[in-house]
Amino acid sequence: MPAPAPDVSALGPDAAPPAPENAAPATPRPRRLGRALLPIALFLLGAIGTSWALQRQRPWPESAGMATKWRAFEQVADEVELVFLGSSYTLCAVLPAVVEAELAARGQRLAAFNLGIPGLRGPDANQVLAQLIARAPPRLRLLVLELPDWSPGPRQREVNDRAVFWHTPAETWAAIGCEWAAHPELGRRLAHTADHLSLAARRLTGLGLLSEAGLRALGHLEPAERWLDGEAASRERGYVDLAEVDNPSAAAGHRQFRAAALKWEQEVRALAQAPRQGAAPALEAVAPLRRRAALIARAPFEVVQVVGPVDFSSGPLQGLVEAGQLAPFWAFEDPRRFPELYTLEARYDDRHLARLGAERYSVHLAARIAEHLEASSRP
Amino acid sequence: VIFTELRFLAFFVLVLAVHWALRSPGGRKNWLLLCSYVFYGAWDWRFLGLIAASTSIDFVVGLGLGRTPAEARGRRQALVVTSLVANLGLLGFYKYYDFFVESAAELLRWLGFEADLPLLRLVLPVGISFYTFQTLSYTIDVYRGHLAPTRNLRDFALFVSFFPQLVAGPIVRASDFLPQLEQPRRWAQVAVRAELWLFFCGFVKKACLADNVAVLVDQVFRDPAAHTWTERWLGSCLYALQVYGDFSGYSDMALATAGLLGYRLMVNFDFPYTATSMTGLWRRWHISLTSWLRDYVYYPLGGNRRGPLRTYVNLWAIFLICGLWHGAEWNFVLWGVVAGSFLMFERVASERFGFDPEGRGVLRRVYTLWGWMVGLTVFRSPNLAAMGDYLVGLHWYVPREGEPQVAVDPRWWLVVVGFGLLHAVTCRGILDRAVARLPDELFAVLLGAGSALALALAATSHQPFVYFQF
């Protein structure tokens, strides 16, 4: 008696495999080169045409709180006379109410707004500056602009969709130039160039454009947007106290900072000894600063640049000023002159001020603004 | 490098252009072998030695089997055991060493012994589970006399490392692929339009569907307790879409890239979510693995020829292996047990009550999708406690306490409904027929426009293929 045939029904087909999903039947292939190239040309026509149409709909970058903050600014844009623009450093360092009160005490009545945006880097700031110039708030007299880190940085390039927005051919070229000036090692130059080209390709092809919009429509928010919602963005005229928002990564940084207090004190001592004048110009900063200078020249309001009480020395930037390549800026990053801004209780972490530090810094800043306004109003 | 990245498209255009520009078949195969090694080396060049070693061992074993007469059974068995030990040894070492050592340590601790066994924390070489099964299929087929051993090392190395299917399948049989390498490939035989359409569909499944829903799947599975009953169901449904879109999309792209190079790979998916039983679903899901397990494990164990009890044991055994093949975690083992149990249950129902795995009915579809999602929940959960919590929350209504705001937008259900409709339409061939009727020129324009739209809809964070980890 022959052995029963094995039952394979539970395990898969034992006949010829089925036709692939979505497979269309084959078509005859063109023989001549011209006929072969025609479908390629038509394919490119369809792709480029659709991509072009999509690019025209490219929205202002929504990511990481940028649009949230801009919408909050729009609500007061017609009344505001003094704006602070910068990264999360500015966001957590300038209390408009304190600045207004200090200015009022000195006889200057100005309505202020903190337009600090988390993670804002040089090219992003240029984008906001251009937007601000186009918006031309009618009563805006003075824009205090944080001198940011000009390098887009790997984190910024890879995960922040804002970087895609500004990777136009011209900006990409400039960014690559900065990378080559900043990094002597060929490997890093090539890697960063590839990153920029990849972002430029994303911009050119519209990669992810509808995906981001779709996910946003379905309520998906980036981490920064979860803590910088509309209410947080407009409360206290744009200022945010990191201790009062639900930002787990910032809270973790705060705990680490407090646990390593000794390290911070050592860093502050080193910063106090860093050269403050005559340092060699940081060549990588020149090209983008020129691009910003061109934007500032078009602004219908006055712009001053500032370095807050951060954890690095602006010595190289001072070198640029001395070389005539950068307009003078206000510097507050000297622990010897501003020791109260570098105490442990004044800081939330090494990069951000706590409310106490923000109050102290706002007083210093207001004094400087008042002096500046008085000087500029003199005949 | 993954198939949905722009750099892969650039790489593939170069490979394709040079491949067809070369005149000699040998030159083309040399070029493909080089590109395949470059492709694999781009993941981690250190593992090139591993794939080369696996290739060499099976090539030599194959030659040895070819030279050994059928009567010398002992020597032939020794050769095939050498291949099994070497291949499964490498796979076991890289994939299962830590799992078994950790499990042993836990068992010893449970028994009251001190257990501090050394863990290696090795990086799992990408695709090792796939190419190990491929090389094993060659050795076993040669041993069984179903396939003549190849004497061409280049061809054999290309069979093992062919880049379209190297890292995530389909699992190619030597008996399917080696004969293709012996015949010269002709551009005129390539169904360009069909392959481009297949690649496009695969890209949409992976980049536009799977990668986008991954955002919500991660959110729900990361913290199931924070989600309601309906949200957990939504998370499970979307995970089912993610896994299908991810793996089936990858398989489509693998088939299409191989097809454009003139090679045919095994079809891996056949609209699994239209199945009306778990048995039917497994006939349509990861066909290259299930048929591999059927031919090389289930049949040698006796299949269904040794009585019902032995059949059930065999079914369970292959699904246990299937679970372990997917990963060295207990949840994968349990997933295999769950899958095997469903099949066993259906087999009993078939024998006792005449249950037809291919029958029709809404309730049967609901049962199949429910069973599949229960299995996937086991598969996706990070540990047994989380799995238990998720499954309880999936089957008992748990109102969320406290916060009034909705954590998950209910419009996500539209994605599930939209996919269901599209799946139903495509499985009937409606879309394919409509596409096939288009004139070439219109097809080219629409494919271009569709590609631009697909790029715009693609998730910006490239999710690695789910099956890369296996």
Interface residues (C-beta under 8 A of the other chain):
Chain A: A3 P4 P6 D7 V8 S9 A10 L11 G12 P13 D14 P17 P18 A19 P20 E21 N22 A23 A24 P25 A26 T27 R29 L38 P39 I40 L42 F43 L44 L45 G46 A47 I48 G49 T50 S51 L54 V159 D161 S198 A201 R202 T205 G206 L207 G208 L209 L210 S211 E212 G214 L215 A217 L218 G219 H220
Chain B: L6 R7 W187 A188 V190 A191 V192 R193 A194 W197 L198 C201 C208 N212 V215 L216 S248 D252 L255 M266 V267 F269 D270 F271 T279 W282 R283 I287 T290 S291 L293 R294 Y298 Y299 G303 N304 R305 T311 L315 I318 L343 E346 R347 P357 V406 V408 D409 R411 W412 T426 C427 L431 D432 V435 A436 D440 E441 F443 A444 V445 L446 L447 G448 A449 G450 S451 A452 L453 L455 A456 L457 A458 A459 T460 S461
